[in-house]
């Protein structure tokens, strides 16, 4: 059968089919053409997404570095200060000092004299509690969120001065920097940033009672260097979307609402979708029904859910709900509004728990994870979402 015969045969088939439906052959041809165009558009979208995912290949050199991961608390602190405008150098200096103050970053630690992630003691402990009670954080004193807000708004700028200690307790004059000078330091100055924060904000003695140098050079500065390596290397487990998600959870301007889910409020699935888009992933603003297809389209692999294998950046899914793993068996997600419902919400987070970081509280069905070779180093900031 020749080409002309095939063409005539197709036309006859279309005419017969159209006759059975009482539709003109021209209408059927038009419908077929529309369907073909839709298929072509879908194919082009897939090719574009694959190309975007492949752009991370140029950054694979970072993966030869030692892979250091941040805990959920470290992620939360990093996201908070980045949202406030701190650079990598300043964030690394703060994290390095806080790791020495309270290595597990436990905000609930309180022995009656020393409290929280910065080990506030005596009058500072009292002022922290009073500030929280006066500024809407009275029931959140033992949370990282409340303590970071107090630290940023009151403690760090308010207590920043160079201490005048005597003898061996005194710091070298080189560490005498202003808060503005601290904020202007570059990555090459990370040692000075860590030392300046220690001397001018935390203020432990430079040397202990036995004349031994303080933990500054042994711990705080090395810790800050390690954190800077993570931040500069983009090794936040290759999950810039985790940093964005945590920053949104820390901002009370964002709450839960299924009716208005495109920012500043979100529901569980739009929260995950916008997090991915903030890191450059080409996804629609999906719901949980279409989420699986969208994640697999951009390269995420589906794994059976098992808490023992979770990694930061894993996207967790079950029928009707989804969250993002931030590490240490904790997740960040949008869950319910101020009344425990999903609609007719008051804008913003009215309870502190509408969007939040918390321990894993349910069994999921699947873990979605990018394979190692497809992970992209992406240091998109928290405010980069279009």
C-alpha positions in Angstrom: 0.0 0.0 0.0 1.4 3.4 -1.0 1.6 6.6 1.0 -1.4 8.0 -0.9 -3.4 4.9 -0.2 -2.5 5.1 3.6 -3.6 8.8 3.6 -6.9 8.0 1.9 -7.5 5.1 4.3 -7.0 7.3 7.4 -9.3 9.9 5.9 -12.0 7.3 5.3 -11.6 6.0 8.9 -11.9 9.5 10.3 -15.0 10.1 8.1 -16.6 6.8 9.3 -15.8 7.6 12.9 -17.2 11.2 12.5 -20.3 9.9 11.0 -21.0 7.6 13.9 -20.6 10.6 16.3 -22.5 13.0 14.0 -19.4 15.2 13.9 -17.8 16.5 10.8 -14.5 15.0 9.6 -12.9 18.5 9.8 -13.7 18.7 13.5 -12.2 15.3 14.2 -9.0 16.3 12.3 -8.8 19.4 14.4 -9.2 17.4 17.6 -6.5 15.0 16.5 -4.1 17.9 15.7 -4.8 19.5 19.2 -3.9 16.2 20.9 -0.7 15.9 18.9 0.3 19.4 19.9 -0.4 18.7 23.6 1.8 15.6 23.4 4.6 17.6 21.8 4.4 20.3 24.5 4.5 17.6 27.2 7.6 16.1 25.6 9.3 19.5 25.4 8.6 20.2 29.1 10.2 16.9 30.0 13.3 17.6 28.0 13.6 21.1 29.5 13.3 19.8 33.1 16.0 17.2 32.3 18.3 19.9 31.0 17.7 22.1 34.1 18.4 19.1 36.4 21.7 18.5 34.5 23.0 22.0 35.2 24.4 20.9 38.5 27.1 18.8 36.9 29.5 21.7 36.8 29.4 21.8 40.6 30.3 18.2 41.2 33.8 19.2 42.3 32.3 20.2 45.6 31.4 16.6 46.2 35.0 15.7 46.5 35.1 17.7 49.7 34.4 16.1 53.1 30.6 16.0 53.3 29.5 17.7 56.5 25.8 17.8 57.2 23.8 20.2 59.4 21.4 19.0 62.0 17.8 20.3 62.1 18.7 22.8 64.8 21.7 24.0 62.7 19.5 24.3 59.6 17.1 26.4 61.6 19.8 28.8 62.9 21.4 29.1 59.5 18.0 29.9 57.8 17.1 32.4 60.5 20.3 34.5 60.2 20.4 34.2 56.5 16.8 35.6 56.4 18.0 38.5 58.6 20.8 39.3 56.0 23.8 37.6 57.6 26.4 36.3 55.2 28.0 32.9 55.3 30.9 34.2 57.3 28.7 35.6 60.1 26.5 32.5 60.1 29.5 30.3 60.4 30.9 32.4 63.3 27.6 32.2 65.2 27.2 28.5 64.7 30.8 27.9 65.7 30.3 29.8 69.0 26.9 28.2 69.7 28.3 24.7 69.1 30.8 25.4 71.9 28.2 26.9 74.1 25.7 24.1 73.8 26.9 21.4 71.4 23.4 19.8 70.9 21.8 23.3 70.4 19.1 22.2 72.9 16.8 25.3 73.5 15.0 23.4 76.3 18.1 23.1 78.5 17.5 24.9 81.8 19.1 24.1 85.1 17.6 27.1 86.9 20.6 29.3 86.2 21.7 28.6 82.6 19.2 28.4 79.8 19.1 27.6 76.1 21.3 27.6 73.0 23.4 30.5 74.1 23.6 29.3 77.7 22.2 32.6 79.1 22.8 32.8 82.8 21.9 35.0 85.7 20.5 38.4 84.6 20.6 37.4 80.9 18.5 34.4 81.6 16.0 36.6 83.4 16.0 39.2 80.6 15.4 36.4 78.0 12.3 35.2 79.9 11.0 38.7 80.4 11.5 39.6 76.7 9.7 36.4 75.6 6.7 37.1 77.9 6.5 40.7 76.7 6.8 39.9 73.0 4.4 37.1 72.4 6.8 34.2 73.0 5.7 33.5 76.5 4.8 29.9 75.7 7.8 29.4 73.4 10.7 30.3 75.7 12.2 26.9 75.3 12.2 27.0 71.5 15.0 27.9 69.0 12.6 30.3 67.3 12.0 32.5 70.4 15.6 32.4 71.5 16.9 33.4 68.1 14.6 36.3 67.9 15.7 37.5 71.3 19.4 37.0 70.3 19.0 38.9 67.1 16.8 41.8 68.3 18.3 42.3 71.8 21.1 40.1 73.0 23.7 40.3 70.2 23.5 44.0 69.3 22.8 45.0 72.9 25.6 43.2 74.5 28.2 43.8 71.8 31.3 45.5 73.3 34.9 44.6 73.9 35.4 43.4 77.5 38.1 45.0 79.7 39.4 41.9 81.5 42.6 41.9 83.5 45.8 39.9 83.0 45.5 36.6 81.3 41.7 36.9 81.0 42.1 39.8 78.6 41.5 39.3 74.8 44.1 40.4 72.2 43.2 43.9 70.9 42.9 42.4 67.4 39.6 40.9 68.4 38.2 44.4 69.3 35.7 44.9 66.4 32.4 46.6 66.3 29.2 44.9 65.4 29.1 46.7 62.0 32.7 45.5 61.3 31.6 42.0 62.2 28.8 42.1 59.7 31.2 43.3 57.0 33.7 40.5 57.4 34.4 38.3 54.4 35.0 34.5 54.3 38.8 35.0 54.5 38.2 36.6 57.9 36.2 33.8 59.4 38.7 33.3 62.2 38.3 37.0 63.2 34.5 36.7 62.9 34.4 33.8 65.3 36.9 35.4 67.7 35.1 38.8 67.6 31.8 37.2 68.3 33.3 35.2 71.2 35.1 38.3 72.7 32.5 41.0 72.1 29.2 39.0 72.5 29.8 35.8 74.5 32.7 37.1 76.6 34.2 34.1 78.3 37.7 34.7 79.7 40.4 34.5 77.1 42.4 32.2 79.4 41.1 30.0 82.2 42.0 30.0 85.9 45.1 27.9 85.2 46.4 30.3 82.5 45.4 28.0 79.6 44.1 29.6 76.5 40.3 29.4 76.3 38.5 27.1 74.0 38.5 29.8 71.3 41.3 28.5 69.2 40.7 24.9 70.1 37.0 24.8 69.3 35.1 28.0 68.3 37.4 29.0 65.4 37.7 25.4 64.0 34.0 24.9 64.3 33.4 28.1 62.4 35.8 27.0 59.7 33.9 23.7 59.3 30.5 25.5 59.1 31.9 27.9 56.5 33.1 25.0 54.4 29.5 23.7 54.5 28.0 27.0 53.5 30.6 28.0 50.9 30.7 24.5 49.4 27.0 24.4 49.1 26.9 21.1 51.0 23.6 21.7 52.9 23.0 18.1 51.7 22.4 19.7 48.3 19.1 20.9 49.6 18.7 24.6 49.4 14.9 24.0 49.5 15.4 22.8 53.1 16.9 26.1 54.1 14.0 27.9 52.4 11.4 25.7 54.1 12.9 26.2 57.6 13.1 30.0 57.1 9.4 30.1 56.2 8.6 28.0 59.2 10.4 30.5 61.4 8.5 33.5 60.0 5.1 34.0 61.7 3.9 35.9 58.6 3.4 32.4 57.0 0.6 30.1 58.1 -1.6 27.3 56.8 -4.5 27.7 54.4 -5.8 25.4 51.7 -7.9 28.2 50.1 -4.9 30.6 49.8 -2.0 28.3 49.3 0.3 30.3 47.1 2.0 32.5 49.7 2.3 34.0 52.1 0.2 31.0 53.4 0.6 27.5 52.2 -0.9 24.0 52.5 1.3 20.9 52.9 1.9 20.3 49.2 2.2 23.9 47.9 4.7 24.4 50.7 6.9 21.6 49.3 6.4 22.8 45.7 7.4 26.4 46.5 10.4 25.1 48.5 11.6 23.1 45.4 11.0 26.1 43.2 13.1 28.3 45.5 16.0 26.0 44.7 15.5 26.2 41.0 13.5 22.9 40.4 11.0 23.1 37.6 7.8 21.9 39.2 4.1 22.9 39.1 2.4 23.9 42.3 1.2 20.4 42.8 -1.2 18.8 45.3 -0.5 15.5 47.0 -2.3 13.6 44.2 0.0 15.0 41.5 3.1 15.3 43.6 4.5 11.9 42.9 4.5 12.4 39.1 6.1 15.8 39.5 8.9 14.6 41.8 9.7 11.6 39.6 9.7 13.8 36.5 12.5 16.0 37.9 14.6 12.9 39.0 13.5 12.0 42.5 13.5 8.3 43.2 10.7 6.6 45.2 11.8 4.5 48.2 9.6 2.7 50.7 9.4 4.7 53.9 11.8 3.6 56.7 12.8 6.1 59.4 16.3 4.5 59.7 17.3 5.6 56.2 16.1 9.2 56.3 18.4 11.9 55.1 18.1 15.7 55.1 16.3 16.8 51.9 14.2 13.7 51.6 10.6 14.5 50.7 8.1 12.3 52.6 4.7 11.4 51.2 1.6 9.6 52.2 -1.9 9.9 50.9 -3.1 13.4 51.7 0.1 14.7 53.4 3.7 15.6 52.6 6.7 17.0 54.5 10.4 17.6 54.1 13.0 15.9 56.3 15.5 18.3 57.8 17.6 15.6 59.6 17.8 14.2 63.2 14.4 12.6 62.6 12.7 16.0 62.3 10.5 17.4 59.5 9.3 20.8 58.3 5.9 21.1 56.9 2.5 22.9 56.8 -0.1 21.0 58.7 -3.2 22.8 59.9 -4.6 26.3 60.7 -5.2 28.0 64.0 -8.5 26.1 64.6 -7.1 22.7 63.6 -8.8 22.9 60.2 -7.6 23.5 56.7 -9.8 26.3 55.4 -11.2 29.7 56.5 -7.8 30.5 58.0 -6.5 33.8 59.6 -3.5 34.9 57.6 -0.1 34.1 59.2 0.9 31.6 61.8 -1.4 32.1 64.8 -0.1 29.2 66.9 3.6 28.8 66.0 2.8 25.3 64.7 0.8 25.9 61.5 4.2 25.6 59.7 7.0 24.4 61.8 10.0 22.1 62.4 9.1 19.2 64.7 9.9 15.5 65.4 8.5 13.0 62.9 4.9 12.4 64.1 3.5 9.9 61.6 4.3 7.0 59.3 4.7 8.0 55.7 4.3 5.7 52.6 7.3 6.9 50.5 10.6 8.7 50.6 11.5 10.7 47.5 15.2 11.4 47.1 17.4 12.7 44.4 20.1 10.2 43.4 23.7 11.4 44.2 24.7 11.9 40.6 21.7 14.2 40.0 22.0 16.4 43.1 22.8 20.0 42.3 24.8 22.4 44.4 22.3 25.3 44.8 22.8 28.0 47.4 19.7 30.0 46.4 18.7 32.3 49.3 15.5 32.0 51.1 14.0 35.1 49.4 14.7 34.0 45.8 11.4 32.5 45.0 9.7 34.3 42.1 
